[in-house]
Amino acid sequence: MKIYQATIIWLAALFIFGCDAMQPTASPTDTIKTFSEATIAKDTQKIQSLVSKNTLDMMQKTAQKQNTTVDALLSRDIGAPVTEIPEMRNEQIEGDTATVEVKNAAGGDFDTIPLVKEDGKWKIALDKFIEDARKRGEEQLKMAQQNSNTAAGNQTNANTSQPEANK
């Protein structure tokens, strides 16, 4: 009888604790959708639960520099407030990283949002997004400077290569 009771208890424990493991993990697209809903609702705790550890560290450092809290930082309206769930497309998963293209309401272009899997859940890696945007900006500035230098060089060459008019 004791073996029967022990088996029942063991199966009940497995069922109770195993149910959480059987729930499907939200997809990267689902994670961004939930993040957007939390942003609209200004649910700062939910927002923080959906971002990567590195993003949360970045937010904490930013809040500290501004003498405020992460909650206060996330509650601010910066730019155009999010009022609806953005259009999403092209979810791509490679191991423990993923990307989803999200339509930018301000410009209408699609931004590629990176995600990482932490503790079995997809988390938005805004730190990587910001770093990628910074690198793209630096590359665009470098290209603009090179184009400007090339144009200036062509102008100088054009001025010096013209034959002198009747001497």
Rosetta constraint file for C-alpha pairs under 8 A:
AtomPair CA 1 CA 5 HARMONIC 6.32 0.50
AtomPair CA 2 CA 6 HARMONIC 6.02 0.50
AtomPair CA 3 CA 7 HARMONIC 6.03 0.50
AtomPair CA 4 CA 8 HARMONIC 6.25 0.50
AtomPair CA 5 CA 9 HARMONIC 6.16 0.50
AtomPair CA 6 CA 10 HARMONIC 6.00 0.50
AtomPair CA 7 CA 11 HARMONIC 6.06 0.50
AtomPair CA 8 CA 12 HARMONIC 6.07 0.50
AtomPair CA 9 CA 13 HARMONIC 6.11 0.50
AtomPair CA 10 CA 14 HARMONIC 6.12 0.50
AtomPair CA 11 CA 15 HARMONIC 6.07 0.50
AtomPair CA 12 CA 16 HARMONIC 6.09 0.50
AtomPair CA 13 CA 17 HARMONIC 5.93 0.50
AtomPair CA 13 CA 18 HARMONIC 7.84 0.50
AtomPair CA 14 CA 18 HARMONIC 5.30 0.50
AtomPair CA 15 CA 19 HARMONIC 5.85 0.50
AtomPair CA 16 CA 20 HARMONIC 7.84 0.50
AtomPair CA 17 CA 21 HARMONIC 7.53 0.50
AtomPair CA 18 CA 22 HARMONIC 6.34 0.50
AtomPair CA 19 CA 23 HARMONIC 6.54 0.50
AtomPair CA 25 CA 120 HARMONIC 7.40 0.50
AtomPair CA 25 CA 121 HARMONIC 6.24 0.50
AtomPair CA 25 CA 122 HARMONIC 7.85 0.50
AtomPair CA 26 CA 30 HARMONIC 5.60 0.50
AtomPair CA 26 CA 31 HARMONIC 6.17 0.50
AtomPair CA 26 CA 121 HARMONIC 7.13 0.50
AtomPair CA 26 CA 122 HARMONIC 7.06 0.50
AtomPair CA 27 CA 31 HARMONIC 6.16 0.50
AtomPair CA 27 CA 122 HARMONIC 6.93 0.50
AtomPair CA 28 CA 32 HARMONIC 6.38 0.50
AtomPair CA 28 CA 91 HARMONIC 7.14 0.50
AtomPair CA 28 CA 98 HARMONIC 6.86 0.50
AtomPair CA 28 CA 99 HARMONIC 7.44 0.50
AtomPair CA 28 CA 100 HARMONIC 7.03 0.50
AtomPair CA 28 CA 115 HARMONIC 6.83 0.50
AtomPair CA 28 CA 122 HARMONIC 5.82 0.50
AtomPair CA 28 CA 123 HARMONIC 7.73 0.50
AtomPair CA 29 CA 33 HARMONIC 6.21 0.50
AtomPair CA 29 CA 88 HARMONIC 7.17 0.50
AtomPair CA 29 CA 91 HARMONIC 6.68 0.50
AtomPair CA 29 CA 100 HARMONIC 6.50 0.50
AtomPair CA 30 CA 34 HARMONIC 6.12 0.50
AtomPair CA 31 CA 35 HARMONIC 6.06 0.50
AtomPair CA 31 CA 50 HARMONIC 6.96 0.50
AtomPair CA 31 CA 122 HARMONIC 6.59 0.50
AtomPair CA 31 CA 123 HARMONIC 7.10 0.50
AtomPair CA 31 CA 124 HARMONIC 7.59 0.50
AtomPair CA 32 CA 36 HARMONIC 6.07 0.50
AtomPair CA 32 CA 124 HARMONIC 7.27 0.50
AtomPair CA 33 CA 37 HARMONIC 6.28 0.50
AtomPair CA 33 CA 85 HARMONIC 6.46 0.50
AtomPair CA 33 CA 86 HARMONIC 7.91 0.50
AtomPair CA 34 CA 38 HARMONIC 6.15 0.50
AtomPair CA 35 CA 39 HARMONIC 6.09 0.50
AtomPair CA 35 CA 46 HARMONIC 7.46 0.50
AtomPair CA 35 CA 47 HARMONIC 5.82 0.50
AtomPair CA 35 CA 50 HARMONIC 6.41 0.50
AtomPair CA 36 CA 40 HARMONIC 6.19 0.50
AtomPair CA 36 CA 82 HARMONIC 7.48 0.50
AtomPair CA 36 CA 84 HARMONIC 7.54 0.50
AtomPair CA 36 CA 85 HARMONIC 5.79 0.50
AtomPair CA 36 CA 86 HARMONIC 7.68 0.50
AtomPair CA 37 CA 41 HARMONIC 6.21 0.50
AtomPair CA 37 CA 84 HARMONIC 7.78 0.50
AtomPair CA 37 CA 85 HARMONIC 6.81 0.50
AtomPair CA 38 CA 42 HARMONIC 5.74 0.50
AtomPair CA 38 CA 43 HARMONIC 4.94 0.50
AtomPair CA 38 CA 44 HARMONIC 7.22 0.50
AtomPair CA 38 CA 46 HARMONIC 6.05 0.50
AtomPair CA 38 CA 47 HARMONIC 5.85 0.50
AtomPair CA 39 CA 43 HARMONIC 6.31 0.50
AtomPair CA 39 CA 44 HARMONIC 7.51 0.50
AtomPair CA 39 CA 47 HARMONIC 6.71 0.50
AtomPair CA 39 CA 82 HARMONIC 6.83 0.50
AtomPair CA 40 CA 81 HARMONIC 7.86 0.50
AtomPair CA 40 CA 82 HARMONIC 5.70 0.50
AtomPair CA 40 CA 83 HARMONIC 5.77 0.50
AtomPair CA 40 CA 84 HARMONIC 7.17 0.50
AtomPair CA 42 CA 74 HARMONIC 7.46 0.50
AtomPair CA 42 CA 75 HARMONIC 6.03 0.50
AtomPair CA 43 CA 47 HARMONIC 6.27 0.50
AtomPair CA 44 CA 48 HARMONIC 6.15 0.50
AtomPair CA 44 CA 71 HARMONIC 5.64 0.50
AtomPair CA 44 CA 74 HARMONIC 6.14 0.50
AtomPair CA 44 CA 75 HARMONIC 6.98 0.50
AtomPair CA 45 CA 49 HARMONIC 6.28 0.50
AtomPair CA 45 CA 71 HARMONIC 7.63 0.50
AtomPair CA 46 CA 50 HARMONIC 6.43 0.50
AtomPair CA 47 CA 51 HARMONIC 6.71 0.50
AtomPair CA 48 CA 56 HARMONIC 6.73 0.50
AtomPair CA 50 CA 122 HARMONIC 7.58 0.50
AtomPair CA 50 CA 123 HARMONIC 5.14 0.50
AtomPair CA 50 CA 124 HARMONIC 6.22 0.50
AtomPair CA 51 CA 55 HARMONIC 6.03 0.50
AtomPair CA 51 CA 56 HARMONIC 6.46 0.50
AtomPair CA 51 CA 123 HARMONIC 4.73 0.50
AtomPair CA 51 CA 124 HARMONIC 4.52 0.50
AtomPair CA 51 CA 125 HARMONIC 6.11 0.50
AtomPair CA 51 CA 126 HARMONIC 7.27 0.50
AtomPair CA 52 CA 56 HARMONIC 6.22 0.50
AtomPair CA 52 CA 115 HARMONIC 7.83 0.50
AtomPair CA 52 CA 116 HARMONIC 6.97 0.50
AtomPair CA 52 CA 118 HARMONIC 7.24 0.50
AtomPair CA 52 CA 123 HARMONIC 4.92 0.50
AtomPair CA 52 CA 124 HARMONIC 5.64 0.50
AtomPair CA 52 CA 125 HARMONIC 5.31 0.50
AtomPair CA 52 CA 126 HARMONIC 7.71 0.50
AtomPair CA 53 CA 57 HARMONIC 6.14 0.50
AtomPair CA 54 CA 58 HARMONIC 6.17 0.50
AtomPair CA 54 CA 125 HARMONIC 7.37 0.50
AtomPair CA 54 CA 127 HARMONIC 6.52 0.50
AtomPair CA 55 CA 59 HARMONIC 6.17 0.50
AtomPair CA 55 CA 124 HARMONIC 7.91 0.50
AtomPair CA 55 CA 125 HARMONIC 5.93 0.50
AtomPair CA 55 CA 126 HARMONIC 5.65 0.50
AtomPair CA 55 CA 127 HARMONIC 4.92 0.50
AtomPair CA 56 CA 60 HARMONIC 6.15 0.50
AtomPair CA 57 CA 61 HARMONIC 6.23 0.50
AtomPair CA 58 CA 62 HARMONIC 6.18 0.50
AtomPair CA 58 CA 127 HARMONIC 6.85 0.50
AtomPair CA 59 CA 63 HARMONIC 6.05 0.50
AtomPair CA 59 CA 70 HARMONIC 6.22 0.50
AtomPair CA 60 CA 64 HARMONIC 6.07 0.50
AtomPair CA 60 CA 69 HARMONIC 7.33 0.50
AtomPair CA 60 CA 70 HARMONIC 5.84 0.50
AtomPair CA 61 CA 65 HARMONIC 6.22 0.50
AtomPair CA 62 CA 66 HARMONIC 6.32 0.50
AtomPair CA 63 CA 67 HARMONIC 6.07 0.50
AtomPair CA 63 CA 68 HARMONIC 5.01 0.50
AtomPair CA 63 CA 69 HARMONIC 5.26 0.50
AtomPair CA 63 CA 70 HARMONIC 5.52 0.50
AtomPair CA 63 CA 73 HARMONIC 6.34 0.50
AtomPair CA 64 CA 68 HARMONIC 5.96 0.50
AtomPair CA 64 CA 69 HARMONIC 6.95 0.50
AtomPair CA 68 CA 72 HARMONIC 6.42 0.50
AtomPair CA 68 CA 73 HARMONIC 6.93 0.50
AtomPair CA 69 CA 73 HARMONIC 6.15 0.50
AtomPair CA 70 CA 74 HARMONIC 6.07 0.50
AtomPair CA 71 CA 75 HARMONIC 6.13 0.50
AtomPair CA 72 CA 76 HARMONIC 6.56 0.50
AtomPair CA 77 CA 81 HARMONIC 5.89 0.50
AtomPair CA 80 CA 106 HARMONIC 7.52 0.50
AtomPair CA 86 CA 102 HARMONIC 6.44 0.50
AtomPair CA 86 CA 103 HARMONIC 5.81 0.50
AtomPair CA 86 CA 104 HARMONIC 7.40 0.50
AtomPair CA 86 CA 105 HARMONIC 7.25 0.50
AtomPair CA 87 CA 102 HARMONIC 5.90 0.50
AtomPair CA 87 CA 103 HARMONIC 5.32 0.50
AtomPair CA 88 CA 100 HARMONIC 6.76 0.50
AtomPair CA 88 CA 101 HARMONIC 5.59 0.50
AtomPair CA 88 CA 102 HARMONIC 4.58 0.50
AtomPair CA 88 CA 103 HARMONIC 6.31 0.50
AtomPair CA 89 CA 100 HARMONIC 6.21 0.50
AtomPair CA 89 CA 101 HARMONIC 5.22 0.50
AtomPair CA 89 CA 102 HARMONIC 6.66 0.50
AtomPair CA 90 CA 99 HARMONIC 7.82 0.50
AtomPair CA 90 CA 100 HARMONIC 5.73 0.50
AtomPair CA 90 CA 101 HARMONIC 5.87 0.50
AtomPair CA 91 CA 98 HARMONIC 7.15 0.50
AtomPair CA 91 CA 99 HARMONIC 5.74 0.50
AtomPair CA 91 CA 100 HARMONIC 4.43 0.50
AtomPair CA 91 CA 101 HARMONIC 6.90 0.50
AtomPair CA 92 CA 98 HARMONIC 5.41 0.50
AtomPair CA 92 CA 99 HARMONIC 5.34 0.50
AtomPair CA 92 CA 100 HARMONIC 6.52 0.50
AtomPair CA 93 CA 97 HARMONIC 6.03 0.50
AtomPair CA 93 CA 98 HARMONIC 4.24 0.50
AtomPair CA 93 CA 99 HARMONIC 6.68 0.50
AtomPair CA 94 CA 98 HARMONIC 5.91 0.50
AtomPair CA 96 CA 116 HARMONIC 5.67 0.50
AtomPair CA 96 CA 117 HARMONIC 4.93 0.50
AtomPair CA 97 CA 114 HARMONIC 7.28 0.50
AtomPair CA 97 CA 115 HARMONIC 5.69 0.50
AtomPair CA 97 CA 116 HARMONIC 4.49 0.50
AtomPair CA 97 CA 117 HARMONIC 6.23 0.50
AtomPair CA 98 CA 114 HARMONIC 5.80 0.50
AtomPair CA 98 CA 115 HARMONIC 5.02 0.50
AtomPair CA 98 CA 116 HARMONIC 6.30 0.50
AtomPair CA 99 CA 112 HARMONIC 6.20 0.50
AtomPair CA 99 CA 113 HARMONIC 5.39 0.50
AtomPair CA 99 CA 114 HARMONIC 4.46 0.50
AtomPair CA 99 CA 115 HARMONIC 5.88 0.50
AtomPair CA 100 CA 112 HARMONIC 5.65 0.50
AtomPair CA 100 CA 113 HARMONIC 5.31 0.50
AtomPair CA 100 CA 114 HARMONIC 6.73 0.50
AtomPair CA 101 CA 110 HARMONIC 5.63 0.50
AtomPair CA 101 CA 111 HARMONIC 5.40 0.50
AtomPair CA 101 CA 112 HARMONIC 4.37 0.50
AtomPair CA 101 CA 113 HARMONIC 6.04 0.50
AtomPair CA 102 CA 110 HARMONIC 5.14 0.50
AtomPair CA 102 CA 111 HARMONIC 5.27 0.50
AtomPair CA 102 CA 112 HARMONIC 6.31 0.50
AtomPair CA 102 CA 113 HARMONIC 6.83 0.50
AtomPair CA 103 CA 108 HARMONIC 5.99 0.50
AtomPair CA 103 CA 109 HARMONIC 5.69 0.50
AtomPair CA 103 CA 110 HARMONIC 4.19 0.50
AtomPair CA 103 CA 111 HARMONIC 6.23 0.50
AtomPair CA 104 CA 108 HARMONIC 5.12 0.50
AtomPair CA 104 CA 109 HARMONIC 5.47 0.50
AtomPair CA 104 CA 110 HARMONIC 5.66 0.50
AtomPair CA 104 CA 111 HARMONIC 6.44 0.50
AtomPair CA 105 CA 109 HARMONIC 7.87 0.50
AtomPair CA 112 CA 129 HARMONIC 7.80 0.50
AtomPair CA 113 CA 124 HARMONIC 7.42 0.50
AtomPair CA 113 CA 125 HARMONIC 7.51 0.50
AtomPair CA 113 CA 126 HARMONIC 7.52 0.50
AtomPair CA 113 CA 129 HARMONIC 6.24 0.50
AtomPair CA 114 CA 124 HARMONIC 6.29 0.50
AtomPair CA 114 CA 125 HARMONIC 5.48 0.50
AtomPair CA 114 CA 126 HARMONIC 7.21 0.50
AtomPair CA 114 CA 128 HARMONIC 6.78 0.50
AtomPair CA 114 CA 129 HARMONIC 6.33 0.50
AtomPair CA 115 CA 122 HARMONIC 6.25 0.50
AtomPair CA 115 CA 123 HARMONIC 5.37 0.50
AtomPair CA 115 CA 124 HARMONIC 4.41 0.50
AtomPair CA 115 CA 125 HARMONIC 4.98 0.50
AtomPair CA 116 CA 122 HARMONIC 5.66 0.50
AtomPair CA 116 CA 123 HARMONIC 5.38 0.50
AtomPair CA 116 CA 124 HARMONIC 6.54 0.50
AtomPair CA 116 CA 125 HARMONIC 6.38 0.50
AtomPair CA 117 CA 121 HARMONIC 5.24 0.50
AtomPair CA 117 CA 122 HARMONIC 4.46 0.50
AtomPair CA 117 CA 123 HARMONIC 6.00 0.50
AtomPair CA 118 CA 122 HARMONIC 6.38 0.50
AtomPair CA 118 CA 123 HARMONIC 6.67 0.50
AtomPair CA 125 CA 129 HARMONIC 6.52 0.50
AtomPair CA 126 CA 130 HARMONIC 6.06 0.50
AtomPair CA 127 CA 131 HARMONIC 6.17 0.50
AtomPair CA 128 CA 132 HARMONIC 6.00 0.50
AtomPair CA 129 CA 133 HARMONIC 6.13 0.50
AtomPair CA 130 CA 134 HARMONIC 6.11 0.50
AtomPair CA 131 CA 135 HARMONIC 6.28 0.50
AtomPair CA 132 CA 136 HARMONIC 6.17 0.50
AtomPair CA 133 CA 137 HARMONIC 6.10 0.50
AtomPair CA 134 CA 138 HARMONIC 6.25 0.50
AtomPair CA 135 CA 139 HARMONIC 6.18 0.50
AtomPair CA 136 CA 140 HARMONIC 6.13 0.50
AtomPair CA 137 CA 141 HARMONIC 6.14 0.50
AtomPair CA 138 CA 142 HARMONIC 6.11 0.50
AtomPair CA 139 CA 143 HARMONIC 6.14 0.50
AtomPair CA 140 CA 144 HARMONIC 6.08 0.50
AtomPair CA 141 CA 145 HARMONIC 6.16 0.50
AtomPair CA 142 CA 146 HARMONIC 6.18 0.50
AtomPair CA 143 CA 147 HARMONIC 6.07 0.50
AtomPair CA 144 CA 148 HARMONIC 6.04 0.50
AtomPair CA 145 CA 149 HARMONIC 6.07 0.50
AtomPair CA 146 CA 150 HARMONIC 6.03 0.50
AtomPair CA 147 CA 151 HARMONIC 6.06 0.50
AtomPair CA 148 CA 152 HARMONIC 6.12 0.50
AtomPair CA 149 CA 153 HARMONIC 6.04 0.50
AtomPair CA 150 CA 154 HARMONIC 6.14 0.50
AtomPair CA 151 CA 155 HARMONIC 6.22 0.50
AtomPair CA 152 CA 156 HARMONIC 6.29 0.50
AtomPair CA 153 CA 157 HARMONIC 6.18 0.50
AtomPair CA 154 CA 158 HARMONIC 6.05 0.50
AtomPair CA 155 CA 159 HARMONIC 6.34 0.50
AtomPair CA 156 CA 160 HARMONIC 6.38 0.50
AtomPair CA 157 CA 161 HARMONIC 5.93 0.50
AtomPair CA 158 CA 162 HARMONIC 6.64 0.50
